[in-house]
Amino acid sequence: MKQRTVPLGKTEIRITPVGLGTWQFSGGKGMAGSFWKAIPPDITNEIVKNALEGGINWFDTAEAYGRGHSEASLAKALKTHNISPDDVVIATKWWPLFRRAKNMLRTVDDRLHHLNGYGIDLFQVHTPFGFSPVEAEMKAMARLAEQGKIRSVGVSNFSANQMVRAHKTLRKMGLTLASHQVKYSLLDRKIEKNGILQTAKKLGITLIAYSPLEQGILTGKFHRDPDRIRFTGYRKWRKLFHRPALQKTLPLIRLLEEIAENHGTTPAAIALHWTIRFHGDTVVAIPGASKPGHIQAHSEAMRIDLGEEELHQINATSKTVCRELS
Ligand SMILES: NC(=O)c1ccc[n+]([C@@H]2O[C@H](COP(=O)([O-])OP(=O)(O)OC[C@H]3O[C@@H](n4cnc5c(N)ncnc54)[C@H](OP(=O)(O)O)[C@@H]3O)[C@@H](O)[C@H]2O)c1
């Protein structure tokens, strides 16, 4: 299925408004990887196959997702389906904790090794908490671009100010900051108030929304069956999954369900559609999936076409619910 594409920042790379997040492919390994239950390789392959068939043309992974396990599982699945590296866009991330910028130059070959023939189209600094300043990290990124090891540069979890510093440093070297990966969903709208959204729009930086389904809450499955929370691993410690918060978010879920029914789709697809529609081409989303069936919503989010009134109705209810939660 062919889907519309948008530019990744000011680069020539084009991505579908929905990409697939692959933290779930960590194999339960490492600190970050243990967040999700390990998924068997045949299921990973099927998730990737459904994503490709649903028109998704890009994948987000990271060094921290199982210390290369996610990158390797993704590459293996793409190979299984005979996908040429030129036909997909791969985004991965360098993990900066307790490291200096020059570590990026030393470890990029590990990333390429795990990706097994698939190149790094977008290389992102995972968090702003490294030992080196943003400027040094961007200089290391520029070096990698010059060496042809990466095609574009992104950051993640930066403040608006850090994002501007990254952008300015890259500009001096003839590059641009392609993207900023941030937490954003109908239940988390901080980027609209802290300057990130406004600055990204002004500078032409793509915002990549992570956890756009609030780790499953916006699908409505926890509202329909609150006992599910017992089987969600670490998510059970998040207050948003507890009954009092579920009660507060219920009006939004009810609205998503109602609109979904009118469009013959699911609340998850509606929530994702709003995320990739409401701010034009500035915001794209990378929902994760633990089951092949989840991909239908990811793909439908790009197919459906909500009216302005519906988009604004969702916006207003989401704002009221976010206020209730704060
Ligand atoms: N840069 C960062 O710091 C950062 C941080 C977090 C995430 N990320 C990236 O963003 C991606 C997505 O974020 P996320 O995984 O935290 O949250 P998410 O995409 O909001 O939620 C994903 C989870 O929701 C459930 N789900 C997805 N589609 C569903 C459907 N149609 N029906 C029912 N359940 C469904 C699945 O959980 P269950 O089946 O297990 O219930 C799935 O594992 C990650 O894979 C990763 O690539 C980046």
The ligand as a Tripos MOL2 file, in Angstrom:
@<TRIPOS>MOLECULE
LIG
   48    52     1     0     0
SMALL
NO_CHARGES

@<TRIPOS>ATOM
      1 N1         13.6360    8.7610   22.3360 N.am      1 LIG1
      2 C1         13.1760    8.2320   23.4370 C.2       1 LIG1
      3 O1         13.6370    8.5200   24.5550 O.2       1 LIG1
      4 C2         12.0550    7.2300   23.3360 C.ar      1 LIG1
      5 C3         11.3290    6.8600   24.4950 C.ar      1 LIG1
      6 C4         10.2710    5.9460   24.3390 C.ar      1 LIG1
      7 C5          9.9720    5.4200   23.0830 C.ar      1 LIG1
      8 N2         10.7200    5.7790   21.9910 N.ar      1 LIG1
      9 C6         10.4070    5.2360   20.6300 C.3       1 LIG1
     10 O2          9.0020    5.4010   20.3850 O.3       1 LIG1
     11 C7          8.4030    4.1510   20.0670 C.3       1 LIG1
     12 C8          6.9790    4.1330   20.5780 C.3       1 LIG1
     13 O3          6.8680    4.4900   21.9520 O.3       1 LIG1
     14 P1          6.3710    3.4560   23.0730 P.3       1 LIG1
     15 O4          6.6210    2.0830   22.6350 O.co2     1 LIG1
     16 O5          6.9100    3.9440   24.3680 O.co2     1 LIG1
     17 O6          4.7880    3.7540   23.1840 O.3       1 LIG1
     18 P2          3.5080    3.6330   22.2010 P.3       1 LIG1
     19 O7          3.9130    3.5690   20.8110 O.co2     1 LIG1
     20 O8          2.6050    4.7230   22.6550 O.co2     1 LIG1
     21 O9          2.8590    2.2380   22.6760 O.3       1 LIG1
     22 C9          3.2960    1.0310   22.1790 C.3       1 LIG1
     23 C10         2.5580   -0.0960   22.8830 C.3       1 LIG1
     24 O10         1.1480    0.1170   22.8030 O.3       1 LIG1
     25 C11         0.4820   -1.1210   22.5820 C.3       1 LIG1
     26 N3         -0.1810   -1.0280   21.2640 N.ar      1 LIG1
     27 C12         0.3140   -0.4720   20.1220 C.ar      1 LIG1
     28 N4         -0.6040   -0.5270   19.1390 N.ar      1 LIG1
     29 C13        -1.6950   -1.1190   19.6580 C.ar      1 LIG1
     30 C14        -2.9690   -1.4620   19.1450 C.ar      1 LIG1
     31 N5         -3.3220   -1.1570   17.8850 N.pl3     1 LIG1
     32 N6         -3.8490   -2.0930   19.9650 N.ar      1 LIG1
     33 C15        -3.5330   -2.3610   21.2330 C.ar      1 LIG1
     34 N7         -2.3320   -2.0830   21.7860 N.ar      1 LIG1
     35 C16        -1.4260   -1.4550   21.0100 C.ar      1 LIG1
     36 C17         1.5390   -2.2090   22.6210 C.3       1 LIG1
     37 O11         1.6930   -2.6070   23.9870 O.3       1 LIG1
     38 P3          1.2660   -4.0270   24.6370 P.3       1 LIG1
     39 O12         0.7990   -4.9090   23.5370 O.co2     1 LIG1
     40 O13         2.4790   -4.5120   25.3210 O.co2     1 LIG1
     41 O14         0.1860   -3.6400   25.6090 O.co2     1 LIG1
     42 C18         2.7860   -1.4560   22.2290 C.3       1 LIG1
     43 O15         3.9550   -2.0710   22.6980 O.3       1 LIG1
     44 C19         9.3310    3.1030   20.7090 C.3       1 LIG1
     45 O16         9.2160    1.8410   20.0970 O.3       1 LIG1
     46 C20        10.6890    3.7390   20.4700 C.3       1 LIG1
     47 O17        11.1090    3.4900   19.1340 O.3       1 LIG1
     48 C21        11.7250    6.6860   22.1010 C.ar      1 LIG1
@<TRIPOS>BOND
     1     1     2 1
     2     2     3 2
     3     2     4 1
     4     4     5 ar
     5     4    48 ar
     6     5     6 ar
     7     6     7 ar
     8     7     8 ar
     9     8     9 1
    10     8    48 ar
    11     9    10 1
    12     9    46 1
    13    10    11 1
    14    11    12 1
    15    11    44 1
    16    12    13 1
    17    13    14 1
    18    14    15 2
    19    14    16 1
    20    14    17 1
    21    17    18 1
    22    18    19 2
    23    18    20 1
    24    18    21 1
    25    21    22 1
    26    22    23 1
    27    23    24 1
    28    23    42 1
    29    24    25 1
    30    25    26 1
    31    25    36 1
    32    26    27 ar
    33    26    35 ar
    34    27    28 ar
    35    28    29 ar
    36    29    30 ar
    37    29    35 ar
    38    30    31 1
    39    30    32 ar
    40    32    33 ar
    41    33    34 ar
    42    34    35 ar
    43    36    37 1
    44    36    42 1
    45    37    38 1
    46    38    39 2
    47    38    40 1
    48    38    41 1
    49    42    43 1
    50    44    45 1
    51    44    46 1
    52    46    47 1
@<TRIPOS>SUBSTRUCTURE
     1 LIG1         1 GROUP 0 **** ****
